[in-house]
Amino acid sequence: MELAGAQLALLSYIAKLLGGLQDAHDVLQETNLTLCRERADFDPDRPFLAWARTVAYYAVMTWRKRQARSRLVFSDETVALMAEGLACDVDPVDERLVLLEACKKKLPQMMRDLIDSYYAQGERLAAIGVRLGRTEGSLANSLYHIRGLLKKCVEERLAQTERCL
């Protein structure tokens, strides 16, 4: 699930809506529980972070109702305006990394193993070639092909997400 990769973005979003980190960790945990309980409702063809932020927004609103007696709580209107402004507050690098991981999971296991060996573990093509009985050239061609597949997948998923102007 993409939940682990979204933790920092969700914490940042919640903290901004609450005006600080003091209670954001608690609200994040409530959000995580709800996301796990409601995971069957998630459409994997849609951006996970957008769905998770919606769940987080409602967790913030629930927390606010419990804290209503505190004079330091923002009004519902203020929180709604802040949420609107933060909807596009996504680090494009983080977003692409999350999408890359999702696209990587769609690859056949053999391709995932090859890119993990080369990129994550830093294994040289010569060593991978010996282990797999393939030439360095054929492995380089395979990596080129895999990078193209991943690039296309990430670009398609980015095009599907609602872009902020």
Phi and psi in degrees as GROMACS dihedral restraints (atoms count N, CA, C in turn):
[ dihedral_restraints ]
;  ai    aj    ak    al  type     phi  dphi    fc
    3     4     5     6     1   -80.0    20    10
    4     5     6     7     1     1.9    20    10
    6     7     8     9     1   -59.1    20    10
    7     8     9    10     1   -43.8    20    10
    9    10    11    12     1   -61.0    20    10
   10    11    12    13     1   -41.3    20    10
   12    13    14    15     1   -72.8    20    10
   13    14    15    16     1   -14.9    20    10
   15    16    17    18     1   -97.4    20    10
   16    17    18    19     1    -1.4    20    10
   18    19    20    21     1   -58.3    20    10
   19    20    21    22     1   -46.8    20    10
   21    22    23    24     1   -64.9    20    10
   22    23    24    25     1   -43.4    20    10
   24    25    26    27     1   -63.8    20    10
   25    26    27    28     1   -41.3    20    10
   27    28    29    30     1   -66.9    20    10
   28    29    30    31     1   -42.9    20    10
   30    31    32    33     1   -60.9    20    10
   31    32    33    34     1   -43.4    20    10
   33    34    35    36     1   -61.9    20    10
   34    35    36    37     1   -45.5    20    10
   36    37    38    39     1   -60.1    20    10
   37    38    39    40     1   -49.4    20    10
   39    40    41    42     1   -64.1    20    10
   40    41    42    43     1   -43.4    20    10
   42    43    44    45     1   -61.0    20    10
   43    44    45    46     1   -38.7    20    10
   45    46    47    48     1   -67.2    20    10
   46    47    48    49     1   -38.8    20    10
   48    49    50    51     1   -68.9    20    10
   49    50    51    52     1   -33.1    20    10
   51    52    53    54     1   -87.8    20    10
   52    53    54    55     1   -13.0    20    10
   54    55    56    57     1    84.7    20    10
   55    56    57    58     1    16.3    20    10
   57    58    59    60     1   163.1    20    10
   58    59    60    61     1   174.5    20    10
   60    61    62    63     1   -87.3    20    10
   61    62    63    64     1   -11.7    20    10
   63    64    65    66     1   -49.3    20    10
   64    65    66    67     1   -49.3    20    10
   66    67    68    69     1  -107.9    20    10
   67    68    69    70     1    -1.9    20    10
   69    70    71    72     1   -62.5    20    10
   70    71    72    73     1   -36.4    20    10
   72    73    74    75     1   -64.2    20    10
   73    74    75    76     1   -39.9    20    10
   75    76    77    78     1   -65.1    20    10
   76    77    78    79     1   -43.8    20    10
   78    79    80    81     1   -66.4    20    10
   79    80    81    82     1   -35.9    20    10
   81    82    83    84     1   -61.4    20    10
   82    83    84    85     1   -42.5    20    10
   84    85    86    87     1   -63.5    20    10
   85    86    87    88     1   -41.0    20    10
   87    88    89    90     1   -63.2    20    10
   88    89    90    91     1   -40.5    20    10
   90    91    92    93     1   -61.6    20    10
   91    92    93    94     1   -46.0    20    10
   93    94    95    96     1   -59.9    20    10
   94    95    96    97     1   -42.0    20    10
   96    97    98    99     1   -62.0    20    10
   97    98    99   100     1   -44.5    20    10
   99   100   101   102     1   -64.2    20    10
  100   101   102   103     1   -43.6    20    10
  102   103   104   105     1   -59.8    20    10
  103   104   105   106     1   -40.7    20    10
  105   106   107   108     1   -67.9    20    10
  106   107   108   109     1   -42.5    20    10
  108   109   110   111     1   -65.3    20    10
  109   110   111   112     1   -36.4    20    10
  111   112   113   114     1   -98.6    20    10
  112   113   114   115     1    11.6    20    10
  114   115   116   117     1   -57.6    20    10
  115   116   117   118     1   -26.0    20    10
  117   118   119   120     1   -68.0    20    10
  118   119   120   121     1   -21.7    20    10
  120   121   122   123     1   -82.5    20    10
  121   122   123   124     1   -11.8    20    10
  123   124   125   126     1   -76.2    20    10
  124   125   126   127     1   131.7    20    10
  126   127   128   129     1   -92.8    20    10
  127   128   129   130     1   109.3    20    10
  129   130   131   132     1   -63.5    20    10
  130   131   132   133     1   -11.8    20    10
  132   133   134   135     1   -84.6    20    10
  133   134   135   136     1    -5.9    20    10
  135   136   137   138     1  -105.9    20    10
  136   137   138   139     1   161.7    20    10
  138   139   140   141     1   -66.8    20    10
  139   140   141   142     1   126.0    20    10
  141   142   143   144     1   -62.0    20    10
  142   143   144   145     1   -44.2    20    10
  144   145   146   147     1   -62.4    20    10
  145   146   147   148     1   -37.0    20    10
  147   148   149   150     1   -63.0    20    10
  148   149   150   151     1   -43.8    20    10
  150   151   152   153     1   -64.4    20    10
  151   152   153   154     1   -44.4    20    10
  153   154   155   156     1   -63.6    20    10
  154   155   156   157     1   -38.1    20    10
  156   157   158   159     1   -65.9    20    10
  157   158   159   160     1   -35.6    20    10
  159   160   161   162     1   -63.3    20    10
  160   161   162   163     1   -44.5    20    10
  162   163   164   165     1   -62.8    20    10
  163   164   165   166     1   -42.2    20    10
  165   166   167   168     1   -62.7    20    10
  166   167   168   169     1   -39.9    20    10
  168   169   170   171     1   -57.3    20    10
  169   170   171   172     1   -47.3    20    10
  171   172   173   174     1   -68.7    20    10
  172   173   174   175     1   -31.5    20    10
  174   175   176   177     1   -65.6    20    10
  175   176   177   178     1   -39.1    20    10
  177   178   179   180     1   -63.1    20    10
  178   179   180   181     1   -44.4    20    10
  180   181   182   183     1   -63.7    20    10
  181   182   183   184     1   -39.2    20    10
  183   184   185   186     1   -63.9    20    10
  184   185   186   187     1   -43.9    20    10
  186   187   188   189     1   -60.1    20    10
  187   188   189   190     1   -41.7    20    10
  189   190   191   192     1   -62.0    20    10
  190   191   192   193     1   -39.4    20    10
  192   193   194   195     1   -62.1    20    10
  193   194   195   196     1   -38.5    20    10
  195   196   197   198     1   -69.5    20    10
  196   197   198   199     1   -27.3    20    10
  198   199   200   201     1   -99.0    20    10
  199   200   201   202     1    12.9    20    10
  201   202   203   204     1   -55.1    20    10
  202   203   204   205     1   -25.0    20    10
  204   205   206   207     1   -75.5    20    10
  205   206   207   208     1   -16.5    20    10
  207   208   209   210     1   -77.1    20    10
  208   209   210   211     1   133.9    20    10
  210   211   212   213     1   -79.1    20    10
  211   212   213   214     1    -3.3    20    10
  213   214   215   216     1   -96.9    20    10
  214   215   216   217     1     8.4    20    10
  216   217   218   219     1   -89.3    20    10
  217   218   219   220     1   134.3    20    10
  219   220   221   222     1   -66.5    20    10
  220   221   222   223     1   152.9    20    10
  222   223   224   225     1   -69.5    20    10
  223   224   225   226     1   161.7    20    10
  225   226   227   228     1   -58.7    20    10
  226   227   228   229     1   -39.8    20    10
  228   229   230   231     1   -64.5    20    10
  229   230   231   232     1   -41.6    20    10
  231   232   233   234     1   -63.9    20    10
  232   233   234   235     1   -43.9    20    10
  234   235   236   237     1   -64.5    20    10
  235   236   237   238     1   -40.3    20    10
  237   238   239   240     1   -63.0    20    10
  238   239   240   241     1   -42.8    20    10
  240   241   242   243     1   -64.8    20    10
  241   242   243   244     1   -40.8    20    10
  243   244   245   246     1   -64.1    20    10
  244   245   246   247     1   -41.5    20    10
  246   247   248   249     1   -62.5    20    10
  247   248   249   250     1   -40.7    20    10
  249   250   251   252     1   -59.4    20    10
  250   251   252   253     1   -45.5    20    10
  252   253   254   255     1   -67.2    20    10
  253   254   255   256     1   -28.6    20    10
  255   256   257   258     1   -89.6    20    10
  256   257   258   259     1    -8.1    20    10
  258   259   260   261     1   -57.0    20    10
  259   260   261   262     1   -30.1    20    10
  261   262   263   264     1  -103.5    20    10
  262   263   264   265     1     8.8    20    10
  264   265   266   267     1   -85.0    20    10
  265   266   267   268     1    65.7    20    10
  267   268   269   270     1  -120.6    20    10
  268   269   270   271     1   131.4    20    10
  270   271   272   273     1   -69.3    20    10
  271   272   273   274     1   118.5    20    10
  273   274   275   276     1   -58.7    20    10
  274   275   276   277     1   -31.4    20    10
  276   277   278   279     1   -67.4    20    10
  277   278   279   280     1   -45.8    20    10
  279   280   281   282     1   -59.9    20    10
  280   281   282   283     1   -42.6    20    10
  282   283   284   285     1   -61.9    20    10
  283   284   285   286     1   -43.9    20    10
  285   286   287   288     1   -67.4    20    10
  286   287   288   289     1   -36.3    20    10
  288   289   290   291     1   -65.5    20    10
  289   290   291   292     1   -40.4    20    10
  291   292   293   294     1   -63.8    20    10
  292   293   294   295     1   -44.7    20    10
  294   295   296   297     1   -64.8    20    10
  295   296   297   298     1   -39.0    20    10
  297   298   299   300     1   -60.3    20    10
  298   299   300   301     1   -44.4    20    10
  300   301   302   303     1   -62.0    20    10
  301   302   303   304     1   -41.2    20    10
  303   304   305   306     1   -64.4    20    10
  304   305   306   307     1   -41.7    20    10
  306   307   308   309     1   -67.2    20    10
  307   308   309   310     1   -38.2    20    10
  309   310   311   312     1   -60.8    20    10
  310   311   312   313     1   -37.1    20    10
  312   313   314   315     1   -65.9    20    10
  313   314   315   316     1   -21.7    20    10
  315   316   317   318     1   -80.4    20    10
  316   317   318   319     1   -16.8    20    10
  318   319   320   321     1   -70.5    20    10
  319   320   321   322     1   153.5    20    10
  321   322   323   324     1   -61.4    20    10
  322   323   324   325     1   151.0    20    10
  324   325   326   327     1   -55.2    20    10
  325   326   327   328     1   -38.1    20    10
  327   328   329   330     1   -62.3    20    10
  328   329   330   331     1   -40.4    20    10
  330   331   332   333     1   -68.4    20    10
  331   332   333   334     1   -42.4    20    10
  333   334   335   336     1   -60.9    20    10
  334   335   336   337     1   -41.6    20    10
  336   337   338   339     1   -62.0    20    10
  337   338   339   340     1   -41.0    20    10
  339   340   341   342     1   -64.7    20    10
  340   341   342   343     1   -47.4    20    10
  342   343   344   345     1   -69.8    20    10
  343   344   345   346     1   -32.2    20    10
  345   346   347   348     1   -66.3    20    10
  346   347   348   349     1   -43.4    20    10
  348   349   350   351     1   -61.1    20    10
  349   350   351   352     1   -44.3    20    10
  351   352   353   354     1   -78.6    20    10
  352   353   354   355     1   -48.9    20    10
  354   355   356   357     1   -90.0    20    10
  355   356   357   358     1   -47.3    20    10
  357   358   359   360     1   -77.4    20    10
  358   359   360   361     1   -40.9    20    10
  360   361   362   363     1   -96.2    20    10
  361   362   363   364     1   -10.8    20    10
  363   364   365   366     1    70.2    20    10
  364   365   366   367     1    22.7    20    10
  366   367   368   369     1   -71.4    20    10
  367   368   369   370     1   140.0    20    10
  369   370   371   372     1   -75.3    20    10
  370   371   372   373     1   151.5    20    10
  372   373   374   375     1   -58.9    20    10
  373   374   375   376     1   -36.9    20    10
  375   376   377   378     1   -60.7    20    10
  376   377   378   379     1   -43.8    20    10
  378   379   380   381     1   -68.2    20    10
  379   380   381   382     1   -40.6    20    10
  381   382   383   384     1   -63.8    20    10
  382   383   384   385     1   -41.5    20    10
  384   385   386   387     1   -60.5    20    10
  385   386   387   388     1   -42.8    20    10
  387   388   389   390     1   -62.3    20    10
  388   389   390   391     1   -44.8    20    10
  390   391   392   393     1   -65.8    20    10
  391   392   393   394     1   -37.2    20    10
  393   394   395   396     1   -98.3    20    10
  394   395   396   397     1    -7.1    20    10
  396   397   398   399     1    71.3    20    10
  397   398   399   400     1    36.5    20    10
  399   400   401   402     1  -127.6    20    10
  400   401   402   403     1   159.1    20    10
  402   403   404   405     1   -81.4    20    10
  403   404   405   406     1   158.9    20    10
  405   406   407   408     1   -60.8    20    10
  406   407   408   409     1   -38.9    20    10
  408   409   410   411     1   -62.1    20    10
  409   410   411   412     1   -43.4    20    10
  411   412   413   414     1   -68.2    20    10
  412   413   414   415     1   -35.1    20    10
  414   415   416   417     1   -67.8    20    10
  415   416   417   418     1   -40.9    20    10
  417   418   419   420     1   -61.9    20    10
  418   419   420   421     1   -41.3    20    10
  420   421   422   423     1   -63.9    20    10
  421   422   423   424     1   -40.7    20    10
  423   424   425   426     1   -63.1    20    10
  424   425   426   427     1   -43.5    20    10
  426   427   428   429     1   -63.1    20    10
  427   428   429   430     1   -40.2    20    10
  429   430   431   432     1   -60.3    20    10
  430   431   432   433     1   -45.4    20    10
  432   433   434   435     1   -63.1    20    10
  433   434   435   436     1   -44.7    20    10
  435   436   437   438     1   -63.7    20    10
  436   437   438   439     1   -43.3    20    10
  438   439   440   441     1   -59.4    20    10
  439   440   441   442     1   -39.1    20    10
  441   442   443   444     1   -63.6    20    10
  442   443   444   445     1   -43.1    20    10
  444   445   446   447     1   -61.6    20    10
  445   446   447   448     1   -44.6    20    10
  447   448   449   450     1   -65.6    20    10
  448   449   450   451     1   -41.2    20    10
  450   451   452   453     1   -61.5    20    10
  451   452   453   454     1   -46.1    20    10
  453   454   455   456     1   -62.0    20    10
  454   455   456   457     1   -44.3    20    10
  456   457   458   459     1   -61.7    20    10
  457   458   459   460     1   -47.4    20    10
  459   460   461   462     1   -62.6    20    10
  460   461   462   463     1   -44.6    20    10
  462   463   464   465     1   -62.7    20    10
  463   464   465   466     1   -39.8    20    10
  465   466   467   468     1   -65.5    20    10
  466   467   468   469     1   -42.7    20    10
  468   469   470   471     1   -68.3    20    10
  469   470   471   472     1   -35.6    20    10
  471   472   473   474     1   -63.8    20    10
  472   473   474   475     1   -39.1    20    10
  474   475   476   477     1   -66.4    20    10
  475   476   477   478     1   -29.2    20    10
  477   478   479   480     1   -75.9    20    10
  478   479   480   481     1   -27.7    20    10
  480   481   482   483     1   -75.0    20    10
  481   482   483   484     1   152.4    20    10
  483   484   485   486     1   -70.8    20    10
  484   485   486   487     1   121.5    20    10
  486   487   488   489     1   -91.3    20    10
  487   488   489   490     1   140.5    20    10
  489   490   491   492     1   -91.6    20    10
  490   491   492   493     1   138.2    20    10
